[in-house]
Amino acid sequence: MTTPANPIGQSLARLEATIAARRGADPASSYVARLFAKGLPKIAQKLGEEGVETVIAALAQSREALVGEAADLLFHLVVLLAARDVPLAEVMAEIDRREGVSGLAEKAARKE
């Protein structure tokens, strides 16, 4: 895996590598391994829960709470992507593809 040049990309690349390394660990000693042992439905459920918690933090809690919930949301998203064998690089390539395209135009194109 090549390391991205920007700090955000580096953090996400390290997170992705850590999740990959812990995927096959003993579920008794690793939260990541425990999630993988429970399967994709549980991983998806956790991502949904974290999404809701992030929204609640954004609307009714402190900045620090939002930062923490956003970190949890990103973590669980990377776990879900790993469970489906989708590398972050593929997601980032899609973001790059959409750069400079109006969000409205991009959304309209998806309906076709």
VOGU-903455 format. One record per residue: residue number from 0; residue in three letters; x, y, z of N, C-alpha, C, O in turn. Coordinates in nm, 3 decimals, padded with zeros to 5 digits. Atoms other than C-alpha are relative to their C-alpha. Layout:
    n  res     n.xx     n.yy     n.zz    ca.xx    ca.yy    ca.zz     c.xx     c.yy     c.zz     o.xx     o.yy     o.zz
  NUM  Ala        X        Y        Z        X        Y        Z        X        Y        Z        X        Y        Z
...
% end
This chain:
    n  res     n.xx     n.yy     n.zz    ca.xx    ca.yy    ca.zz     c.xx     c.yy     c.zz     o.xx     o.yy     o.zz
    0  Met   00.086  -00.117   00.000   00.000   00.000   00.000   00.090   00.123   00.000   00.182   00.133   00.081
    1  Thr  -00.074  -00.125   00.002   00.137   00.341  -00.091  -00.064   00.096   00.100  -00.185   00.098   00.118
    2  Thr   00.049  -00.094  -00.099   00.109   00.612   00.172  -00.038   00.130  -00.068   00.044   00.188  -00.140
    3  Pro   00.042  -00.127   00.058  -00.092   00.917   00.067   00.084   00.115   00.053   00.139   00.107   00.163
    4  Ala  -00.083  -00.114  -00.037   00.085   01.254   00.079  -00.064   00.088   00.106   00.008   00.153   00.182
    5  Asn   00.063  -00.090  -00.096  -00.173   01.436   00.290  -00.027  -00.071   00.132  -00.047  -00.192   00.135
    6  Pro   00.019   00.061  -00.132  -00.219   01.380   00.665  -00.132  -00.073   00.016  -00.137  -00.176   00.084
    7  Ile   00.130   00.068  -00.011  -00.588   01.288   00.632   00.009  -00.136  -00.068  -00.035  -00.237  -00.013
    8  Gly  -00.017   00.126   00.072  -00.505   01.026   00.373   00.091  -00.097   00.074   00.069  -00.218   00.072
    9  Gln  -00.090   00.086  -00.077  -00.221   00.897   00.590  -00.073  -00.063   00.117  -00.056  -00.182   00.146
   10  Ser   00.075   00.054  -00.114  -00.450   00.860   00.890  -00.096  -00.110  -00.044  -00.105  -00.214   00.020
   11  Leu   00.094   00.101   00.050  -00.710   00.673   00.686   00.074  -00.124  -00.048   00.025  -00.236  -00.030
   12  Ala  -00.079   00.115   00.046  -00.441   00.452   00.529   00.048  -00.083   00.119   00.046  -00.206   00.113
   13  Arg  -00.041   00.072  -00.121  -00.309   00.363   00.876  -00.119  -00.074   00.061  -00.105  -00.188   00.104
   14  Leu   00.120   00.064  -00.054  -00.663   00.291   00.995  -00.035  -00.124  -00.081  -00.064  -00.230  -00.025
   15  Glu   00.032   00.113   00.087  -00.728   00.067   00.696   00.098  -00.115   00.023   00.057  -00.231   00.028
   16  Ala  -00.101   00.103  -00.024  -00.400  -00.120   00.758  -00.020  -00.067   00.136  -00.005  -00.188   00.149
   17  Thr   00.024   00.055  -00.134  -00.477  -00.163   01.128  -00.120  -00.094  -00.001  -00.115  -00.202   00.058
   18  Ile   00.119   00.085   00.009  -00.822  -00.302   01.051   00.033  -00.130  -00.072  -00.010  -00.237  -00.030
   19  Ala  -00.039   00.122   00.074  -00.674  -00.544   00.797   00.084  -00.092   00.088   00.067  -00.214   00.084
   20  Ala  -00.087   00.081  -00.085  -00.414  -00.659   01.048  -00.076  -00.067   00.113  -00.042  -00.178   00.154
   21  Arg   00.075   00.054  -00.115  -00.667  -00.715   01.326  -00.119  -00.085  -00.041  -00.183  -00.148   00.043
   22  Arg   00.117   00.073   00.049  -00.934  -00.876   01.109   00.000  -00.145   00.044  -00.105  -00.198   00.083
   23  Gly  -00.008   00.142  -00.033  -00.814  -01.228   01.180   00.049  -00.028   00.141   00.080  -00.143   00.173
   24  Ala  -00.046   00.019  -00.137  -00.712  -01.174   01.542  -00.104  -00.074   00.082  -00.214  -00.104   00.035
   25  Asp   00.091   00.066  -00.093  -00.872  -01.343   01.840  -00.111   00.098   00.038  -00.082   00.205   00.092
   26  Pro   00.110  -00.089  -00.035  -01.219  -01.191   01.888  -00.006   00.035   00.149  -00.066   00.136   00.186
   27  Ala  -00.001  -00.029  -00.143  -01.165  -01.209   02.264   00.094   00.116   00.033   00.083   00.178   00.139
   28  Ser  -00.098  -00.104  -00.029  -00.879  -00.960   02.234  -00.004   00.117  -00.097   00.073   00.212  -00.083
   29  Ser   00.004  -00.105   00.101  -00.977  -00.742   01.936  -00.143   00.035  -00.036  -00.221  -00.052  -00.076
   30  Tyr   00.134  -00.047   00.038  -01.289  -00.534   01.878  -00.023  -00.019  -00.150  -00.131  -00.059  -00.192
   31  Val   00.013   00.018   00.146  -01.222  -00.543   01.502  -00.029  -00.146  -00.032  -00.120  -00.176  -00.109
   32  Ala   00.021   00.143   00.026  -01.196  -00.922   01.503  -00.139  -00.042   00.047  -00.204  -00.125  -00.017
   33  Arg   00.134   00.032  -00.051  -01.515  -00.940   01.712  -00.108   00.043  -00.100  -00.204  -00.030  -00.124
   34  Leu   00.097  -00.046   00.100  -01.702  -00.731   01.455  -00.001  -00.093  -00.121  -00.108  -00.132  -00.168
   35  Phe  -00.006   00.089   00.116  -01.579  -00.948   01.169  -00.060  -00.137   00.031  -00.124  -00.198  -00.054
   36  Ala   00.055   00.131  -00.038  -01.674  -01.264   01.360  -00.153   00.004   00.001  -00.217  -00.098  -00.026
   37  Lys   00.147  -00.013  -00.004  -02.031  -01.133   01.396  -00.059   00.017  -00.139  -00.179  -00.003  -00.158
   38  Gly   00.045  -00.006   00.138  -02.053  -01.074   01.022  -00.046   00.135  -00.049  -00.060   00.231   00.028
   39  Leu   00.037  -00.124   00.068  -02.160  -00.810   00.776  -00.127   00.066   00.056  -00.128   00.188   00.071
   40  Pro   00.119  -00.067  -00.054  -02.510  -00.752   00.918   00.030   00.080   00.128  -00.020   00.191   00.146
   41  Lys  -00.034  -00.070  -00.124  -02.365  -00.659   01.260   00.088   00.122  -00.029   00.070   00.227   00.032
   42  Ile  -00.086  -00.112   00.036  -02.098  -00.439   01.102  -00.085   00.113  -00.058  -00.066   00.229  -00.024
   43  Ala   00.089  -00.101   00.059  -02.366  -00.260   00.898  -00.086   00.065   00.107  -00.107   00.187   00.103
   44  Gln   00.080  -00.054  -00.109  -02.581  -00.219   01.209   00.082   00.100   00.081   00.032   00.207   00.116
   45  Lys  -00.087  -00.091  -00.077  -02.288  -00.063   01.398   00.024   00.130  -00.076   00.024   00.238  -00.016
   46  Leu  -00.019  -00.121   00.079  -02.226   00.179   01.112  -00.125   00.088   00.008  -00.115   00.209   00.023
   47  Gly   00.125  -00.075  -00.012  -02.592   00.280   01.121  -00.014   00.067   00.135  -00.054   00.183   00.143
   48  Glu   00.006  -00.057  -00.135  -02.580   00.331   01.497   00.093   00.121   00.013   00.056   00.224   00.069
   49  Glu  -00.098  -00.109  -00.008  -02.270   00.546   01.466  -00.046   00.120  -00.083  -00.020   00.235  -00.045
   50  Gly   00.055  -00.109   00.080  -02.437   00.750   01.191  -00.103   00.079   00.077  -00.102   00.202   00.076
   51  Val   00.103  -00.066  -00.081  -02.732   00.824   01.417   00.065   00.078   00.114   00.027   00.192   00.141
   52  Glu  -00.068  -00.068  -00.111  -02.503   00.909   01.708   00.074   00.126  -00.049   00.081   00.225   00.024
   53  Thr  -00.068  -00.116   00.057  -02.308   01.146   01.482  -00.100   00.112  -00.025  -00.072   00.228   00.005
   54  Val   00.104  -00.101   00.024  -02.627   01.325   01.380  -00.046   00.062   00.132  -00.060   00.184   00.142
   55  Ile   00.041  -00.052  -00.131  -02.735   01.356   01.743   00.105   00.094   00.057   00.073   00.201   00.109
   56  Ala  -00.109  -00.086  -00.050  -02.396   01.496   01.839   00.004   00.132  -00.076   00.028   00.237  -00.017
   57  Ala  -00.003  -00.123   00.081  -02.411   01.745   01.552  -00.111   00.095   00.040  -00.093   00.217   00.039
   58  Leu   00.117  -00.083  -00.030  -02.754   01.869   01.656  -00.009   00.044   00.145  -00.062   00.151   00.174
   59  Ala   00.032  -00.028  -00.139  -02.746   01.859   02.032   00.117  -00.010   00.098   00.098   00.009   00.218
   60  Gln  -00.110   00.020  -00.093  -02.401   01.799   02.175   00.115   00.094  -00.031   00.105   00.180  -00.118
   61  Ser  -00.117  -00.087   00.014  -02.061   01.962   02.201   00.080  -00.032  -00.127   00.062  -00.136  -00.190
   62  Arg  -00.093   00.020   00.113  -01.802   02.000   01.929   00.084  -00.126   00.024   00.105  -00.205  -00.068
   63  Glu  -00.083   00.116  -00.034  -01.589   01.740   02.110  -00.078  -00.130  -00.018  -00.024  -00.230  -00.065
   64  Ala   00.084   00.119   00.019  -01.878   01.494   02.110  -00.016  -00.031  -00.149  -00.011  -00.148  -00.189
   65  Leu   00.012   00.020   00.144  -01.924   01.546   01.737   00.128  -00.058  -00.058   00.123  -00.150  -00.140
   66  Val  -00.129   00.052   00.049  -01.553   01.488   01.672   00.013  -00.148   00.036   00.052  -00.229  -00.049
   67  Gly  -00.009   00.139  -00.041  -01.564   01.165   01.872  -00.093  -00.091  -00.077  -00.053  -00.200  -00.120
   68  Glu   00.096   00.081   00.076  -01.876   01.037   01.701   00.039  -00.010  -00.147   00.022  -00.115  -00.209
   69  Ala  -00.045   00.004   00.140  -01.740   01.131   01.358   00.116  -00.099  -00.016   00.123  -00.170  -00.116
   70  Ala  -00.110   00.098   00.004  -01.425   00.930   01.436  -00.054  -00.142   00.005  -00.009  -00.229  -00.069
   71  Asp   00.062   00.132  -00.008  -01.640   00.632   01.538  -00.067  -00.037  -00.133  -00.058  -00.151  -00.178
   72  Leu   00.068   00.023   00.127  -01.841   00.669   01.216   00.100  -00.038  -00.109   00.079  -00.134  -00.183
   73  Leu  -00.102   00.032   00.101  -01.530   00.675   00.996   00.061  -00.137   00.026   00.082  -00.215  -00.068
   74  Phe  -00.056   00.130  -00.035  -01.384   00.378   01.182  -00.091  -00.113  -00.048  -00.047  -00.206  -00.116
   75  His   00.092   00.107   00.037  -01.694   00.168   01.133  -00.025  -00.007  -00.151  -00.051  -00.114  -00.204
   76  Leu   00.010   00.002   00.147  -01.721   00.273   00.767   00.117  -00.076  -00.061   00.099  -00.155  -00.153
   77  Val  -00.117   00.072   00.052  -01.367   00.148   00.705  -00.011  -00.149   00.030   00.029  -00.231  -00.053
   78  Val   00.023   00.142  -00.030  -01.454  -00.179   00.880  -00.100  -00.060  -00.100  -00.077  -00.169  -00.152
   79  Leu   00.101   00.049   00.096  -01.763  -00.217   00.658   00.061  -00.016  -00.139   00.037  -00.117  -00.206
   80  Leu  -00.064   00.011   00.130  -01.561  -00.146   00.345   00.092  -00.121  -00.006   00.093  -00.194  -00.105
   81  Ala  -00.090   00.116  -00.005  -01.302  -00.405   00.451  -00.080  -00.131  -00.006  -00.040  -00.227  -00.071
   82  Ala   00.083   00.120   00.000  -01.578  -00.658   00.514  -00.051  -00.034  -00.139  -00.075  -00.150  -00.171
   83  Arg   00.046   00.020   00.138  -01.691  -00.609   00.154   00.116   00.000  -00.099   00.094   00.001  -00.221
   84  Asp  -00.122  -00.001   00.082  -01.329  -00.608   00.024   00.004   00.119  -00.096   00.044   00.106  -00.211
   85  Val  -00.006  -00.125   00.077  -01.361  -00.249  -00.099   00.111   00.086   00.061   00.096   00.134   00.174
   86  Pro  -00.108  -00.082  -00.054  -01.032  -00.062  -00.055  -00.038   00.148   00.003  -00.112   00.197  -00.083
   87  Leu   00.023  -00.145  -00.008  -01.041   00.301   00.055   00.043   00.070  -00.127  -00.017   00.170  -00.167
   88  Ala  -00.047  -00.062   00.124  -00.847   00.383  -00.261  -00.109   00.004  -00.105  -00.116   00.099  -00.183
   89  Glu   00.110   00.003   00.096  -01.151   00.284  -00.465  -00.104   00.108   00.032  -00.157   00.172  -00.058
   90  Val   00.093  -00.105  -00.043  -01.375   00.515  -00.262   00.059   00.138  -00.031  -00.010   00.226  -00.081
   91  Met  -00.065  -00.129   00.027  -01.122   00.798  -00.291   00.003   00.030  -00.150  -00.010   00.145  -00.191
   92  Ala   00.003  -00.019   00.145  -01.104   00.744  -00.668  -00.138   00.049  -00.044  -00.148   00.132  -00.134
   93  Glu   00.135  -00.046   00.034  -01.482   00.788  -00.684  -00.019   00.146   00.043  -00.080   00.224  -00.029
   94  Ile   00.006  -00.140  -00.044  -01.455   01.110  -00.481   00.076   00.088  -00.099   00.028   00.195  -00.137
   95  Asp  -00.078  -00.076   00.098  -01.183   01.230  -00.719  -00.076   00.014  -00.132  -00.074   00.121  -00.194
   96  Arg   00.075  -00.005   00.126  -01.401   01.141  -01.019  -00.109   00.105   00.007  -00.139   00.172  -00.092
   97  Arg   00.110  -00.095  -00.016  -01.681   01.356  -00.878   00.046   00.145   00.019  -00.035   00.237   00.013
   98  Glu  -00.051  -00.135  -00.025  -01.457   01.656  -00.810  -00.028   00.091  -00.119  -00.003   00.056  -00.234
   99  Gly   00.028  -00.098   00.104  -01.564   01.960  -01.003  -00.133  -00.020  -00.070  -00.170   00.058  -00.158
  100  Val   00.131   00.026   00.058  -01.901   01.811  -01.091  -00.104   00.050   00.099  -00.096   00.020   00.218
  101  Ser   00.108  -00.047  -00.086  -02.209   01.981  -00.953  -00.066  -00.118   00.068  -00.094  -00.220   00.004
  102  Gly   00.069   00.105  -00.074  -02.369   01.771  -00.682  -00.136  -00.031  -00.059  -00.178  -00.146  -00.062
  103  Leu   00.131   00.021   00.061  -02.704   01.823  -00.848   00.012  -00.076  -00.131  -00.069  -00.165  -00.160
  104  Ala  -00.020   00.069   00.128  -02.571   01.713  -01.187   00.041  -00.145   00.023  -00.004  -00.235  -00.048
  105  Glu  -00.045   00.135  -00.028  -02.398   01.410  -01.036  -00.116  -00.086   00.048  -00.127  -00.202   00.007
  106  Lys   00.116   00.074  -00.051  -02.714   01.304  -00.853  -00.098  -00.031  -00.113  -00.154  -00.141  -00.118
  107  Ala   00.091   00.022   00.113  -02.926   01.347  -01.167   00.054  -00.108  -00.093  -00.023  -00.186  -00.148
  108  Ala  -00.061   00.101   00.088  -02.680   01.134  -01.367  -00.018  -00.141   00.055  -00.027  -00.236  -00.022
  109  Arg   00.017   00.132  -00.062  -02.719   00.846  -01.118  -00.139  -00.056  -00.027  -00.156  -00.178  -00.022
  110  Lys   00.137   00.048   00.022  -03.093   00.824  -01.194  -00.018  -00.061  -00.137  -00.117  -00.130  -00.162
  111  Glu   00.014   00.049   00.138  -03.032   00.739  -01.558   00.038  -00.145  -00.012   00.032  -00.201  -00.121
% end
